[in-house]
Amino acid sequence: MTLDELPLGTPARIMSVDWDALVPEEAQRLRALGIDEGARVSLAYRGVFLTRDPLAVEIGRMTVALRRAHARAMTVNRVEESIPA
């Protein structure tokens, strides 16, 4: 599934990013923010208008606003969180 399809609050790991689908400057900015293959993310918010932009993505202790087109370029897998005993 792509990042824009991830249910709100569900932890996931970015498995791949179609960097060719993004403008090089935008791809560089995303990498500088730590949004790259292997990063753990969670979708915190979807916009309320027709395009559902922007998306708020939690990565580490940061919350980053992304366009839906950027999130669509990222393939993610859900991560099962272990609950400490």
N, C-alpha and C positions, 0 to 999 in steps of 0.2 A: 504494500500500500504506500501511497505517497504521504508526505507530511501533512498536506492540507486535508487528507481524509481521516487522519488520526482522531479518535474521540477525545474530547476535552479531558485533561487531567491524566491521560494514560501515558505512563513512561514508555519511551522507545529509544532505540539506538539507530542512528543514521547508518544505513548499510552502503548506500552509494549516492553520488550526486552527479547529475548530468551537467557538468561545468560548461559544456558547449552550448547549452540552452540559455545560458546567462551571459549578460554583457561582461567582458573581462573585469571592468572596474567594480561591478557589483559582486562578482565571484571573489575578487581579492578582498573586498570589505567583509564578506561573509566568513572567509577563512580567517581574517584578522580577529573576528569575534569568536572564533572557536567552532564555527558551524562547518563541520567537515565529517568525513567518514569516521565512524567509531564514536562520535559524540553522543551522549545521552541527552535527550530532549523530552519536553512535554508541551503539549499545546494548551495554553492557558486561556485563550480568548479568540473568538472569531468576530469579525466586524458584523454589523447588523444590516448593512445595506445589501443591495442586489448582488454585488460582486463578492460579498463576505470578506472584504479587505478592511483593515489589515488583520493579520494574524499575530497574536502575541505568543512567542515561543520562549519557554524557560529552558535555559542551558546553564547548568551550574547554579550560581546565585544570581545570574542575570536574567532579565526579561528583555527580549529583543523583538521589535516589530518587523514583520516580514510581509512582503506582498505575496498574495496567493500564488502568483506565477513562479516565484522563487521556491515556495514550499512544494509546488508540484514537481520541481526538478529533483526533489530528494526522496529516495526510497527508504522507508523505515520498517523496522520490526519491533513489535511490542516486546517489552522487557518485563518479566515477572519479578516483582520486588520481593525480596525475602524479608519476612517479619521476624525481628529478633525475639527469642524466647524469653 
